[in-house]
Amino acid sequence: MSVEIPPQLGNLYSLEVLDLGYNYVLKMKTMGWVSHLSSLRLLSLSSTNMSQVTDWMQVVNKLPHLMNLQLHACNLPNVTSSSLSLVNSSTSLAILDLSFNQLSVSIYQWVFSFSRSLVHLDLSSNALVYLSLSSNKFEGPIPEALGNLTKLTYLDLGSNNLDGELPNSLGNLCMLRELSAGGNNLSGLLPFELTQSFPRCTFNSLVFLGLENNRFGGSLPNLTIFPSLKGVILSGNQYNETVPETIGQLPQLESLQLDGNSLEGVITEAHFSKLTKLCSLDLSDNSLTLKINDHWVPPFQLDSILLRSCKLAQFPRWLQTQIKFSWLDISNSEISDSIPDWLWDISPKCWMMDLSNNQIHGKIKSYSLEFQGLPMIDLSSNKLEGSIPSFLFNVGALNLSTNRFSRLSSICNVTNVSPLSFLDISFNQLSGDIPDCWSPFKELKVLSLANNKLSGEIPISIGSITEIETLHLGNNSLTKELTSSMKNCTNLMALGVEENRLEGPIPTWIGESLTELIVLSLRSNHFSGSIPSQFSRKVELVWKGKVSKFDKILGLVKSIDLSSNKLSGEIPTEITELIQLVSLNLSRNKFIRRIPSEIGKLALLDALDLSNNLLSGGIPSSLTEVARLNVLDLSNNSLSGKIPTGTQLQSFEASSYAGNPELCGAPLQKRCPGDEPTVSTAPAARDEEDQDKFVTPGFYVTLGLGFVVGFWGVLGSLIFSKTWRYSYFNFVDDANDWVYVMVAVNKAKLLRMIRKLKERFCKWCGEYEFS
């Protein structure tokens, strides 16, 4: 749904400020009415659909007093030669934001017409993959003429396809002494950084430089020509040499992001010698080695410390001098060390701590520690052992997976209501019974205890976690029946208890109470009896004959996997009503009689496995109507008669029907009575990649890792970027279900963009003080 902006607004002739930005449903077909607003100082139409507004540039040229133009994410049509008329162009434009459009480098010519006034220029993200639907290209080197914008203090060309080197002319971006406000009081019309320039502006150099996610390579540019730099973002390029020590000679620098390049060499104290104002440092994803004296005291206090994939060897001792940080990421940094006591002493203010994928060993001591806020802590993929201290259960999200923890009993020391919403202790060495102490965890939404050595019954108190959405207890040695208290978990979307020793009938309350259930895995247990008629939900764990690898996110997977149990009776016809079903696996049970005749109603079915049962009768002809069927296994039953004729069923290999002596017809060599001899043709080999076009992401990661990404990859990043924050939350509001949202925002390119932009509107940007 979209709403057109009423052109009657053009009658407000004395209007100085028009801000319609970030309404998302607004659209424009023409911008002619804006040209009547001759007194306009600020115009913001960000996130308005302007794809049909071909006259936007001509209209802007007719606004002589315009100082602030914000057209972020407007889907602007590209610049053409006829629209590049510079006659009567505004001579006062100071702020120009054309980011997140589909413009090409031809826009430069128009931008350069504001060489006497432009202070803030944002042309970022005009070449994002998901936006580049046209032939427009924002690529190539930065033109020398950019240096003619001598009053420019903020330059953002990030997330395009630019290459080459910074032009020498950028050295001209300095020595701005005065910017006249024309005697007007414009307080409130301009962003903070520009209002600080009135009535006397004393900029003397570029303050912000954003070149992230381009194709710049070779050595880092000489940044010392911009002595007033406060923010530098060079992330996601192809710089591949060393980091010069001269970068430590920028006394005003507050944010430095060099992550996602191929930088190499050693970082020492000299690289930070004069960075007294540095508050954000990101050197992640390079080949850098930090060799810093244990007794070094940094001249700064960092808010975010991001050193992922740098070579550290041990916990940097200088970290204990940093008492204000809120974000620490030293994951995958070759740390072979125990967690020092001082780390917990300095961490209460930290809301995101990632120490994962190292060789951190030993036990975590118990502390009487109260975190400020709800931090997210990731200690996964290390060699930590022993008991899990109870103070860790008072955080917002905790990932302890893939370690050597052996005891969970300390969870019973938590008596007050815990704020924990995500807990993953999978792939450890937990043994014994699952503690029956879950009542304090009212906020828990994701719990995974899978792949341990747990035994005994599922505790009754699990049913008290009424907010839980994902519960994964698979691959343990749990016994008895599913506890009936779990029917209180009415928000469950995913339940996995596969590969245990659970027994008894499949409870009817699964279909009656768990109405939100999308993913259910009961595979490889000792369940018996028939499938209850109330059971009309989904399960997912085995996909196309493969046990899932928990390493990808597919989102909403709708499949049924009850394989390897002792289920009996007929396959209920109710299953054919699940028209969204993608995978059905009932193999290795004791189902009898016929395959439901209406199975062809499952038009979205991609994989069907009914092998190793006691099924009899013919294969339903309706199965030929399932055009998307890519995997089929009906082997080792007592099926009989002719395989229904249709290109789909004949395309499978004979092994899909093997072990049914009474079956006949292609692709089997056994001909049916009355059939003429035919030349058997081998079915076309299925490309492995094509078979995996729906790659199973796994039960837990389908929802659980999506939750982690929301916290660690998205929510933390969005805090730092006002632009992305608006765009993201609007998208979430319009989404039909949260799982689909996780898929959308987890596109690799998009997540990388978010992470690289996280500092752009960091603390330093909200506290601009130009001297």
C-alpha positions in Angstrom: 0.0 0.0 0.0 1.3 3.4 -0.9 0.0 7.0 -0.4 0.8 9.8 -2.8 2.1 13.1 -1.3 -0.6 15.7 -1.9 0.7 18.4 -4.3 -1.3 21.0 -2.5 1.6 21.3 -0.1 3.1 23.4 -2.8 0.7 26.2 -1.8 2.7 26.7 1.5 4.9 29.4 -0.1 6.6 30.5 3.1 7.5 27.0 4.2 11.2 26.7 5.2 11.2 23.1 6.5 9.5 20.1 4.9 10.3 16.8 6.5 8.3 13.8 5.2 11.2 11.3 5.6 10.9 7.7 6.7 7.2 7.3 6.3 7.9 4.4 3.9 4.4 4.3 2.3 4.7 7.7 0.6 5.3 8.0 -3.1 5.6 10.8 -5.6 5.0 10.9 -9.4 6.2 14.5 -9.9 8.1 17.0 -7.8 7.0 20.1 -9.7 4.9 21.4 -6.8 8.1 21.6 -4.6 9.5 24.2 -6.9 6.9 26.7 -5.6 8.4 26.4 -2.1 11.1 29.1 -2.8 11.8 29.7 0.9 12.7 26.1 1.6 15.8 25.5 3.7 15.4 21.8 4.5 13.8 19.1 2.4 13.7 15.5 3.6 11.9 12.8 1.5 14.0 9.8 2.6 12.4 6.4 2.0 9.7 7.9 -0.3 9.2 6.1 -3.5 10.4 8.5 -6.2 11.1 6.0 -9.0 8.9 8.0 -11.4 10.1 11.5 -10.5 12.3 12.3 -13.4 12.3 16.0 -12.7 13.8 15.9 -9.1 17.1 17.4 -10.1 15.6 20.3 -12.0 13.3 21.1 -9.1 16.2 21.2 -6.6 18.0 23.6 -8.9 15.1 26.0 -8.5 15.3 26.2 -4.7 17.8 29.0 -4.2 17.8 28.9 -0.4 17.9 25.1 0.1 20.7 24.1 2.5 19.8 20.5 3.5 18.5 17.9 1.0 17.9 14.3 2.2 16.8 11.8 -0.4 18.1 8.6 1.2 16.6 5.3 -0.2 14.1 7.0 -2.6 14.8 4.7 -5.6 15.7 7.8 -7.6 15.8 7.4 -11.4 19.3 7.8 -12.7 20.8 11.1 -14.0 20.4 11.7 -17.7 22.1 14.3 -19.9 18.9 16.2 -20.2 18.6 16.5 -16.4 22.1 17.9 -15.9 21.1 21.5 -16.5 22.9 23.6 -13.9 21.1 26.9 -14.6 19.7 28.6 -11.5 21.1 25.8 -9.3 21.1 26.4 -5.6 24.2 28.1 -4.3 23.5 27.4 -0.6 23.2 23.6 -0.5 25.4 22.4 2.4 24.1 18.9 3.1 23.3 16.4 0.4 22.3 12.8 1.1 21.6 10.6 -2.0 22.5 7.3 -0.3 20.8 4.0 -1.0 19.6 4.7 -4.5 20.6 3.4 -7.9 22.5 6.4 -9.2 25.6 6.1 -11.5 28.8 8.2 -11.4 27.1 10.7 -13.7 25.7 12.2 -10.6 29.1 13.7 -9.9 28.7 16.4 -12.5 25.6 17.8 -10.7 27.2 17.4 -7.3 30.3 19.4 -8.4 28.0 22.4 -9.1 27.8 23.0 -5.4 31.5 23.4 -4.9 31.2 26.7 -3.0 28.7 25.5 -0.4 28.7 21.7 0.1 29.9 20.6 3.5 28.3 17.1 3.9 28.1 14.6 1.0 26.7 11.1 1.2 26.6 9.0 -2.0 27.0 5.7 -0.2 25.2 2.4 -1.2 24.3 3.2 -4.7 25.7 -0.2 -5.9 24.3 -2.7 -3.4 23.6 -6.0 -5.0 20.0 -6.2 -4.0 19.4 -2.7 -5.2 21.3 -2.9 -8.5 18.4 -4.0 -10.7 19.2 -1.7 -13.5 22.3 -1.2 -15.6 23.3 1.9 -13.6 26.8 1.6 -12.2 28.6 3.5 -9.5 32.1 2.4 -10.1 35.6 3.4 -11.2 38.0 5.8 -9.6 37.1 8.9 -7.5 37.3 11.9 -9.9 39.9 14.6 -9.2 37.2 17.2 -9.4 36.0 16.0 -6.0 38.8 18.1 -4.5 37.1 21.2 -5.8 34.5 20.8 -3.0 36.8 22.7 -0.7 34.4 23.2 2.1 33.6 19.4 2.4 34.0 18.0 5.9 31.9 14.8 5.6 32.5 12.5 2.7 30.8 9.1 2.4 31.2 7.0 -0.7 30.9 3.6 1.0 29.3 0.5 -0.4 29.8 1.2 -4.1 32.2 -0.3 -6.7 34.9 2.3 -6.5 38.6 1.5 -7.1 41.9 3.2 -7.7 43.5 5.6 -5.3 42.4 8.7 -3.4 43.0 11.6 -5.8 45.7 14.1 -4.7 43.1 16.8 -5.0 41.4 15.7 -1.8 44.2 17.6 0.0 42.2 20.7 -1.0 39.5 19.8 1.5 40.8 22.1 4.2 41.1 25.7 5.3 37.4 26.5 5.4 37.2 29.6 7.6 33.7 30.9 7.4 30.3 29.8 6.2 27.7 32.5 6.2 24.2 31.8 7.5 22.8 34.8 5.8 21.9 36.4 9.1 19.2 33.7 9.7 18.6 31.7 12.8 18.5 28.1 11.4 18.8 26.3 14.7 16.9 23.0 14.4 16.9 22.9 10.6 20.3 21.4 10.2 22.1 18.3 11.7 24.1 19.0 14.8 27.4 18.9 13.0 26.5 21.7 10.7 24.7 24.0 13.2 27.9 24.1 15.1 29.5 26.0 12.2 27.3 29.0 12.7 28.0 31.9 13.0 31.7 31.2 12.5 33.0 27.9 11.1 36.6 27.0 11.7 36.8 23.6 10.0 40.3 23.0 8.8 40.1 19.6 7.2 38.0 16.6 6.4 36.3 15.2 9.5 34.7 12.0 8.3 35.8 9.7 5.5 33.7 6.7 4.6 35.0 4.4 1.8 33.9 1.0 3.1 32.8 -1.9 0.9 34.5 -0.8 -2.4 37.4 -2.2 -4.3 40.3 0.0 -3.2 43.5 -2.0 -2.8 47.2 -1.8 -2.2 48.4 0.4 0.6 46.2 2.4 2.9 45.8 6.1 1.9 47.9 8.7 3.6 45.4 10.1 6.1 47.8 12.5 7.8 46.8 15.1 5.2 43.5 15.3 7.1 44.6 16.2 10.6 41.1 16.8 11.9 39.7 13.4 11.0 37.3 12.0 13.6 35.9 9.0 11.7 37.6 6.7 9.2 35.8 3.7 7.7 37.9 1.8 5.1 36.3 -1.6 5.9 35.6 -4.3 3.3 38.1 -3.2 0.7 41.2 -5.0 -0.8 44.0 -3.2 1.1 46.7 -5.8 1.5 49.8 -4.1 2.9 50.8 -3.1 6.4 49.2 -0.4 8.6 51.5 2.6 8.7 52.5 3.9 12.1 51.6 7.4 10.9 47.9 6.5 11.5 48.7 7.1 15.2 49.4 10.8 14.4 45.7 11.7 14.1 45.0 13.4 17.4 41.3 13.9 16.7 40.5 10.4 15.6 37.6 8.8 17.4 36.5 5.9 15.2 38.9 3.7 13.1 37.5 0.8 11.0 39.9 -1.2 8.9 38.2 -4.5 9.2 37.5 -6.9 6.3 40.6 -6.2 4.3 43.8 -8.2 3.7 46.1 -6.1 5.8 49.1 -7.9 7.3 52.1 -7.2 9.5 52.4 -6.2 13.1 50.5 -3.7 15.2 52.4 -2.1 18.1 51.9 0.7 20.6 53.3 3.2 18.0 50.1 2.8 15.9 48.1 4.4 18.8 50.7 6.9 20.1 48.6 10.1 19.8 45.1 8.7 19.5 43.9 10.1 22.8 40.3 10.5 21.7 39.8 7.0 20.1 36.6 5.4 21.2 36.0 2.7 18.5 38.6 0.4 17.0 37.9 -2.3 14.5 40.8 -4.3 13.0 38.8 -7.5 12.5 39.2 -10.0 9.6 42.7 -9.1 8.5 46.0 -10.9 9.0 47.3 -8.6 11.6 49.4 -9.6 14.6 49.2 -7.5 17.8 52.5 -7.3 19.6 52.0 -4.9 22.5 53.9 -4.7 25.7 52.1 -6.2 28.7 52.8 -3.0 30.7 51.5 -0.6 28.0 48.8 1.8 29.1 46.8 3.1 26.1 46.2 6.8 25.8 42.5 6.2 25.1 39.3 4.6 26.6 37.5 2.5 24.0 33.8 1.9 23.8 34.1 -0.9 21.2 37.1 -3.2 20.8 36.7 -5.4 17.7 39.8 -7.6 17.0 38.2 -10.7 15.5 40.6 -12.9 13.6 43.7 -10.9 14.6 46.5 -12.9 16.1 46.6 -12.3 19.8 47.9 -15.6 21.4 46.7 -14.5 24.8 44.3 -12.1 26.4 45.8 -8.6 25.7 46.8 -7.3 29.1 46.1 -3.7 28.1 42.4 -4.6 28.0 42.3 -4.4 31.8 42.9 -0.6 31.5 39.7 -0.3 29.4 36.9 0.2 31.9 34.2 1.8 29.6 33.9 -0.7 26.8 30.5 -2.0 25.8 31.5 -4.2 22.9 34.4 -6.7 22.9 35.0 -9.1 20.1 38.3 -11.1 20.2 36.8 -14.2 18.6 38.9 -16.5 16.3 42.1 -14.8 17.5 44.3 -17.8 18.3 44.0 -17.2 22.1 45.3 -20.2 24.0 44.9 -19.0 27.6 42.5 -19.2 30.5 40.0 -16.4 31.2 41.8 -13.9 33.5 40.0 -12.8 36.6 40.3 -9.1 35.6 38.1 -9.7 32.5 35.0 -10.1 34.7 36.0 -7.2 36.8 36.0 -4.8 33.9 33.0 -6.3 32.0 29.8 -5.3 34.0 29.1 -2.5 31.5 29.7 -4.7 28.5 26.6 -5.6 26.6 28.3 -7.7 23.9 31.3 -10.0 24.5 32.4 -12.5 21.9 35.3 -14.8 22.8 34.3 -17.7 20.6 36.4 -19.9 18.3 39.6 -19.8 20.3 41.5 -22.3 22.5 40.4 -20.8 25.8 40.7 -23.5 28.4 40.2 -24.2 32.1 37.3 -23.5 34.4 35.3 -20.3 34.9 35.4 -19.3 38.5 32.3 -18.3 40.4 31.8 -14.5 40.9 29.3 -12.4 42.7 28.8 -10.2 39.7 25.8 -8.2 38.5 25.9 -7.1 34.9 24.5 -3.7 33.9 21.9 -4.3 31.3 21.4 -7.6 29.5 24.7 -8.5 27.9 25.2 -11.1 25.2 28.1 -13.4 25.9 29.5 -15.9 23.4 32.1 -18.4 24.7 31.4 -21.1 22.1 33.9 -23.3 20.4 36.6 -23.3 23.1 37.9 -25.8 25.6 36.2 -24.6 28.7 35.3 -27.3 31.3 33.8 -28.0 34.7 30.7 -26.5 36.1 28.9 -23.5 34.5 29.0 -20.7 37.1 25.5 -19.4 38.0 26.4 -15.7 37.5 26.5 -16.4 33.7 22.7 -17.2 33.8 22.0 -13.6 34.6 22.8 -12.2 31.1 20.5 -11.7 28.2 22.0 -14.3 25.8 24.6 -17.0 26.5 26.3 -19.3 24.0 28.4 -22.0 25.5 28.2 -24.6 22.7 31.1 -26.8 21.6 33.1 -26.8 24.9 33.7 -29.4 27.5 31.4 -28.3 30.3 30.3 -31.3 32.4 27.9 -29.9 35.0 24.7 -27.8 34.8 23.6 -28.2 38.4 24.6 -24.6 39.2 21.5 -23.5 37.3 19.5 -24.4 40.4 21.4 -21.6 42.3 19.3 -19.1 40.3 16.4 -18.2 42.5 15.3 -14.8 41.2 13.7 -14.3 37.8 16.5 -14.6 35.2 16.6 -12.2 32.2 18.1 -14.9 30.0 16.3 -15.2 26.7 18.8 -17.4 24.8 20.8 -20.3 26.1 22.9 -22.8 24.1 24.9 -25.5 25.8 24.9 -28.0 23.0 27.9 -30.1 22.0 29.4 -30.3 25.5 29.8 -33.2 28.0 26.9 -32.5 30.3 25.8 -35.7 32.0 23.2 -37.0 34.4 19.6 -35.7 34.7 18.5 -32.3 33.3 18.1 -30.2 36.5 14.5 -29.6 37.4 15.0 -25.9 38.1 13.7 -24.0 35.2 10.9 -22.0 36.9 13.0 -18.7 37.2 13.6 -18.7 33.4 10.4 -17.0 32.4 12.0 -15.0 29.6 13.8 -17.9 27.9 12.9 -18.2 24.2 15.7 -20.5 22.9 17.1 -23.4 24.8 19.5 -26.0 23.4 21.0 -28.9 25.4 21.4 -31.1 22.4 24.4 -33.3 21.7 25.4 -34.0 25.3 25.2 -37.1 27.6 22.1 -36.2 29.5 19.8 -39.0 30.7 16.7 -39.5 32.7 13.3 -37.9 32.1 12.6 -34.4 30.7 11.9 -32.4 33.9 8.4 -31.2 34.7 9.7 -27.6 35.2 10.5 -27.3 31.5 6.8 -26.7 31.1 7.1 -23.5 33.2 9.1 -21.8 30.5 6.0 -20.5 28.9 7.7 -18.0 26.6 10.0 -20.6 25.0 9.9 -20.7 21.2 12.7 -23.2 20.4 13.6 -26.2 22.5 16.3 -28.6 21.3 17.1 -31.7 23.4 18.2 -34.0 20.6 21.1 -36.6 20.7 21.1 -37.4 24.4 19.9 -40.4 26.3 16.6 -39.1 27.6 14.0 -41.7 28.6 10.4 -42.2 29.4 7.6 -40.1 27.8 7.5 -36.5 26.9 6.4 -34.6 30.0 2.8 -33.4 29.7 3.8 -30.1 31.3 5.2 -29.1 27.9 1.7 -28.5 26.7 2.0 -25.2 28.6 4.7 -24.1 26.2 2.1 -22.8 23.7 4.6 -20.4 22.0 6.8 -23.3 20.9 7.7 -23.0 17.2 10.4 -25.6 17.2 10.8 -28.8 19.3 13.6 -31.3 18.7 14.0 -34.5 20.8 15.5 -36.7 18.1 18.0 -39.5 18.8 17.0 -40.2 22.4 15.3 -43.1 24.1 11.9 -41.6 24.5 9.0 -44.0 24.4 5.2 -44.3 24.5 2.7 -42.9 22.0 3.1 -39.5 20.4 1.1 -37.2 22.7 -2.1 -35.8 21.4 -1.4 -32.5 23.1 1.3 -31.7 20.5 -1.4 -31.1 18.0 -3.9 -29.7 20.4 -1.8 -27.2 22.5 1.3 -26.4 20.5 -0.6 -24.6 17.8 2.4 -22.4 16.8 4.6 -25.4 16.1 6.5 -25.3 12.8 9.4 -27.6 13.4 9.1 -30.9 15.3 11.7 -33.8 15.3 10.9 -37.0 17.0 13.2 -39.1 14.9 15.2 -42.1 16.2 13.4 -42.8 19.5 11.1 -45.6 20.7 7.7 -44.0 20.1 5.0 -46.5 19.3 1.4 -46.7 18.3 -0.3 -44.7 15.6 0.0 -41.1 14.6 -2.8 -39.3 16.4 -5.3 -37.5 14.2 -4.6 -34.3 16.2 -1.1 -34.4 14.9 -1.0 -31.9 12.0 2.2 -30.0 12.5 5.7 -30.1 11.0 9.1 -31.5 11.8 12.5 -31.2 10.3 15.8 -32.9 10.8 16.5 -35.3 7.9 16.5 -33.7 4.5 17.1 -35.7 1.3 18.7 -38.5 3.2 21.1 -36.4 5.1 21.2 -35.5 8.8 21.2 -31.7 9.0 24.4 -29.8 9.6 23.6 -27.0 11.9 25.3 -24.3 10.0 22.9 -22.5 7.8 19.6 -20.7 8.1 16.8 -21.4 5.7 14.0 -20.0 7.7 10.6 -21.5 7.7 11.0 -25.2 6.8 7.8 -27.2 6.9 8.5 -30.9 7.0 7.6 -34.0 8.9 10.2 -36.5 10.1 9.0 -39.3 12.3 11.6 -41.8 10.9 13.2 -44.6 12.9 10.5 -45.2 15.5 8.0 -48.0 16.2 5.0 -46.2 14.8 2.2 -48.4 13.4 -1.2 -48.3 11.8 -2.1 -46.4 8.7 -0.6 -43.2 7.5 -3.3 -40.7 8.5 -5.1 -39.0 5.6 -4.9 -35.8 7.6 -1.3 -35.4 6.5 -2.5 -34.7 3.0 -4.2 -31.5 4.3 -0.8 -30.0 5.1 -0.5 -28.4 1.8 2.6 -26.3 2.7 4.6 -29.5 3.5 8.0 -29.6 1.8 9.5 -32.8 3.2 7.8 -35.9 4.5 9.9 -38.7 6.1 8.0 -41.6 7.8 10.7 -44.2 6.9 11.8 -47.2 9.2 8.5 -47.6 11.0 5.7 -50.2 10.8 3.0 -48.3 8.8 0.6 -50.6 7.0 -1.9 -50.6 4.2 -2.1 -48.0 1.5 -0.4 -44.7 0.8 -3.1 -42.1 1.1 -4.7 -41.7 -2.3 -4.8 -37.8 -2.0 -1.1 -37.5 -1.4 -0.9 -35.5 -4.7 -2.5 -32.5 -2.8 1.0 -31.9 -1.3 1.9 -29.9 -4.3 5.0 -28.3 -2.7 6.5 -31.6 -1.7 10.2 -31.8 -2.5 11.2 -34.9 -0.7 9.1 -38.0 0.2 10.6 -41.0 2.1 8.2 -43.9 3.0 10.8 -46.6 2.8 11.2 -49.6 5.1 7.6 -49.9 6.2 4.8 -52.5 5.6 2.9 -50.5 3.0 0.9 -52.3 0.4 -1.4 -51.7 -2.6 -0.6 -49.4 -5.5 1.2 -46.1 -5.8 -1.5 -43.4 -5.9 -1.7 -41.9 -9.4 -2.1 -38.4 -7.7 1.6 -38.6 -6.9 2.3 -37.7 -10.5 0.8 -34.3 -9.9 3.6 -33.3 -7.4 5.8 -31.6 -10.0 8.4 -30.3 -7.5 9.3 -33.8 -6.2 13.0 -34.1 -6.2 13.7 -37.0 -3.9 11.6 -40.1 -3.6 12.1 -43.3 -1.7 9.4 -46.0 -1.6 11.8 -48.9 -1.3 11.4 -52.0 0.9 7.6 -52.2 1.3 5.0 -54.5 -0.2 3.7 -52.1 -2.9 2.3 -53.6 -6.1 1.0 -52.8 -9.5 2.2 -50.4 -12.2 4.2 -47.3 -11.3 1.9 -44.5 -12.4 3.0 -43.1 -15.8 4.3 -39.6 -15.7 7.6 -37.9 -16.4 8.1 -37.2 -12.7 7.9 -40.7 -11.3 9.8 -42.2 -14.2 12.7 -39.8 -13.7 13.8 -41.4 -10.4 16.3 -44.3 -10.3 15.1 -47.8 -9.9 16.5 -47.9 -6.3 13.6 -45.6 -5.3 11.2 -48.5 -5.8 13.5 -51.5 -5.0 12.3 -54.1 -2.5 8.7 -54.1 -3.8 8.6 -57.4 -5.7 5.1 -56.8 -7.1 5.9 -53.4 -8.6 6.3 -53.1 -12.3 6.9 -50.5 -15.0 9.5 -47.9 -15.7 12.1 -47.2 -14.4 12.1 -50.8 -13.2 13.2 -53.4 -15.7 10.2 -55.6 -14.8 7.4 -55.0 -17.3 3.8 -55.0 -16.4 1.4 -57.4 -18.1 0.5 -56.0 -21.6 3.4 -53.6 -21.8 5.4 -53.5 -25.0 9.2 -53.9 -24.7 10.8 -50.5 -24.2 14.3 -49.3 -24.3 15.3 -48.4 -20.8 16.9 -45.0 -20.5 18.9 -44.0 -17.5 17.4 -41.1 -15.7 19.2 -37.8 -16.0 21.7 -37.4 -13.3 20.6 -34.9 -10.7 23.1 -32.2 -10.0 24.1 -32.3 -6.4 23.8 -28.5 -6.2 20.3 -28.6 -7.7 19.3 -31.3 -5.2 20.2 -29.0 -2.4 18.4 -26.0 -3.5 16.5 -26.4 -0.3 19.5 -27.1 1.9 18.5 -28.2 5.4 19.6 -25.7 8.0 18.9 -27.9 10.9 16.3 -27.7 13.6 18.1 -25.6 16.1 19.8 -23.2 13.7 16.6 -22.7 11.8 15.3 -20.6 14.6 18.0 -20.5 17.3 20.9 -19.1 15.2 18.5 -16.7 13.6 17.9 -15.4 17.1 21.6 -15.1 17.8 22.2 -13.2 14.5 19.4 -10.9 15.5 21.3 -10.1 18.7 24.9 -10.3 17.7 24.9 -9.4 14.0 21.9 -7.0 13.6 20.7 -5.5 16.9 24.1 -4.5 18.1 25.0 -3.1 14.7 21.7 -1.1 14.3 22.3 0.7 17.5 25.1 2.6 15.7 23.3 3.5 12.5 20.2 5.7 12.5 19.7 5.1 8.8 19.8 1.3 9.0 17.8 1.4 12.2 14.9 3.1 10.5 15.0 0.9 7.4 15.3 -2.3 9.4 12.5 -1.8 11.9 10.2 -0.6 9.2 10.9 -3.9 7.3 10.3 -5.9 10.5 6.9 -4.2 11.0 5.8 -5.2 7.5 7.0 -8.8 7.7 4.5 -11.6 8.1 6.5 -13.7 10.3 9.8 -13.3 12.2 11.5 -16.3 10.7 11.2 -14.8 7.2 12.7 -11.6 8.6 15.7 -13.4 9.9 16.2 -14.9 6.4 16.0 -11.6 4.7 18.3 -9.7 7.0 20.8 -12.6 7.0 21.7 -12.1 3.4 25.5 -12.2 3.5 26.0 -8.9 1.7 23.4 -7.1 3.7 24.7 -8.2 7.1 28.2 -7.2 6.1 26.9 -3.8 5.1 25.2 -3.4 8.5 28.3 -4.4 10.4 30.5 -2.1 8.4 28.2 0.9 8.9 27.7 0.4 12.6 30.0 3.2 13.7 28.9 5.9 11.2 26.5 7.4 13.7 28.5 6.3 16.7 29.0 8.4 19.8 31.5 10.7 18.1 29.0 11.5 15.4 26.4 12.7 17.9 28.9 14.8 19.7 30.5 16.7 16.8 32.5 19.6 18.0 34.4 21.3 15.2 37.3 23.4 16.3 
